[in-house]
Amino acid sequence: MSFEAGEATMWRLVQRYTGQVGYQRGVKSEGLSANPPVIDCSGWTALLLTQAMQAENDAAGREMFGADDMLALQTWSDRIIHEIEIRTGFILEAGEITAASLPRCATIGLKMGAPAWAANHPRPRGITHIVQVVRRPQDDAPFVSEAFGGSSQPGISLAPLAEWLVLEQPRIRAEEMWVVDPFRMAGKMVEGT
């Protein structure tokens, strides 16, 4: 199944906000209206996915993605991975993760240490960060889009998927990465129609 409308929507959002929005932990999409605009990793991923899912619903003229599925993404990084996994029954773990095994628009959860702010909320698998694979429409090239606060220029950034995977190999070897496929949530809606 093709999700061209959703993929194009995510790319437009990436083009609009990359390098233009800062990072602030705990701030979701409402932070884009702040001055200066800010967002966190789960807020950014949730925005990309819900906008893509709505675009697919609009393009199909029917509900391919349910409102409950989109609402379930309005949460923290570990919960987004969990919600997509339980709704689709699909997850790749650590050693299974390669450029070839990734879904087209994979959502990737990472365990990035054990920050003090996560201590009061038990996190399945210890996931504390999330990123989204997006596709450039002109050539179908895959990129990783993320909102991150630990870099020299915190905020929304974009990196070629192959380069990002090379940098993240230590995390894959340490079994600190999980991949889900959010667009598989459409399958259950389509099969029932």
ZAMARGU-4260 file (C-alpha; in steps of 0.2 Angstrom, whole numbers, plus 5000, padded with zeros to 4 digits):
<rodrens>
0) 5000/5000/5000 | 5006/5017/4995 | 5005/5032/5007 | 5011/5046/4995 | 5000/5059/5003
5) 5006/5056/5021 | 5024/5055/5015 | 5023/5071/5006 | 5014/5079/5021 | 5029/5074/5032
10) 5042/5081/5020 | 5033/5098/5019 | 5033/5099/5038 | 5051/5094/5038 | 5055/5107/5025
15) 5046/5120/5035 | 5053/5117/5052 | 5070/5110/5051 | 5083/5122/5058 | 5069/5134/5062
20) 5062/5126/5079 | 5072/5124/5095 | 5071/5110/5107 | 5062/5110/5124 | 5058/5094/5134
25) 5040/5091/5138 | 5033/5104/5124 | 5022/5096/5111 | 5015/5104/5095 | 5008/5119/5104
30) 5026/5125/5106 | 5027/5129/5087 | 5016/5144/5091 | 5029/5150/5104 | 5041/5164/5101
35) 5054/5157/5098 | 5046/5140/5093 | 5051/5124/5102 | 5046/5106/5103 | 5052/5090/5110
40) 5056/5073/5101 | 5039/5065/5105 | 5029/5081/5101 | 5038/5082/5084 | 5036/5063/5079
45) 5017/5064/5085 | 5015/5079/5074 | 5023/5072/5059 | 5013/5056/5060 | 4996/5063/5064
50) 4997/5075/5050 | 5002/5061/5038 | 4988/5050/5044 | 4975/5064/5042 | 4982/5068/5024
55) 4980/5049/5020 | 4962/5050/5027 | 4958/5066/5016 | 4966/5058/5001 | 4956/5042/5002
60) 4940/5051/5006 | 4937/5039/5021 | 4945/5035/5038 | 4960/5024/5035 | 4968/5029/5051
65) 4956/5030/5066 | 4955/5045/5078 | 4959/5033/5092 | 4975/5028/5084 | 4980/5047/5081
70) 4976/5051/5099 | 4986/5037/5105 | 5002/5046/5098 | 5000/5061/5109 | 5011/5055/5122
75) 5030/5052/5127 | 5042/5043/5116 | 5041/5026/5124 | 5022/5026/5124 | 5022/5030/5105
80) 5033/5015/5101 | 5022/5004/5113 | 5005/5011/5105 | 5011/5007/5087 | 5018/4990/5092
85) 5002/4984/5100 | 4991/4991/5086 | 5001/4983/5072 | 5009/4968/5081 | 5026/4973/5072
90) 5042/4978/5080 | 5061/4976/5075 | 5073/4975/5089 | 5092/4980/5089 | 5100/4966/5079
95) 5086/4966/5067 | 5088/4984/5062 | 5097/4988/5046 | 5093/5000/5032 | 5086/4986/5022
100) 5074/4980/5036 | 5067/4997/5040 | 5049/5001/5035 | 5048/5015/5023 | 5043/5028/5036
105) 5049/5019/5052 | 5047/5027/5069 | 5062/5023/5079 | 5064/5023/5098 | 5080/5024/5107
110) 5087/5022/5125 | 5098/5036/5128 | 5105/5033/5145 | 5094/5035/5161 | 5091/5053/5163
115) 5085/5059/5180 | 5069/5066/5172 | 5063/5049/5167 | 5065/5042/5185 | 5047/5046/5190
120) 5039/5038/5174 | 5044/5019/5171 | 5048/5018/5153 | 5046/5001/5143 | 5063/4996/5137
125) 5070/5012/5144 | 5066/5022/5128 | 5069/5041/5131 | 5070/5047/5113 | 5061/5045/5096
130) 5064/5049/5078 | 5055/5048/5062 | 5060/5042/5045 | 5054/5053/5031 | 5055/5052/5012
135) 5061/5066/5000 | 5047/5065/4986 | 5059/5070/4972 | 5070/5054/4973 | 5062/5044/4988
140) 5078/5046/4998 | 5076/5042/5016 | 5080/5054/5030 | 5079/5054/5049 | 5070/5069/5056
145) 5071/5072/5075 | 5069/5086/5088 | 5084/5084/5100 | 5091/5094/5114 | 5109/5087/5116
150) 5117/5093/5100 | 5127/5110/5098 | 5112/5117/5089 | 5097/5109/5098 | 5080/5108/5089
155) 5073/5100/5073 | 5086/5092/5062 | 5087/5081/5047 | 5100/5068/5042 | 5102/5055/5028
160) 5096/5038/5035 | 5112/5029/5030 | 5123/5042/5039 | 5112/5042/5054 | 5112/5022/5055
165) 5131/5022/5055 | 5132/5035/5069 | 5119/5024/5079 | 5128/5007/5077 | 5134/5007/5095
170) 5116/5009/5101 | 5110/4995/5090 | 5124/4984/5096 | 5119/4988/5114 | 5101/4983/5110
175) 5095/5001/5114 | 5085/5004/5098 | 5067/4998/5092 | 5058/5001/5076 | 5039/5001/5073
180) 5029/5005/5057 | 5015/5017/5060 | 5007/5015/5043 | 5003/4997/5047 | 4989/5005/5057
185) 4980/5008/5041 | 4979/4990/5037 | 4966/4985/5050 | 4955/4999/5044 | 4956/4994/5026
190) 4953/4976/5029 | 4937/4979/5038 | 4930/4990/5024
</rodrens>
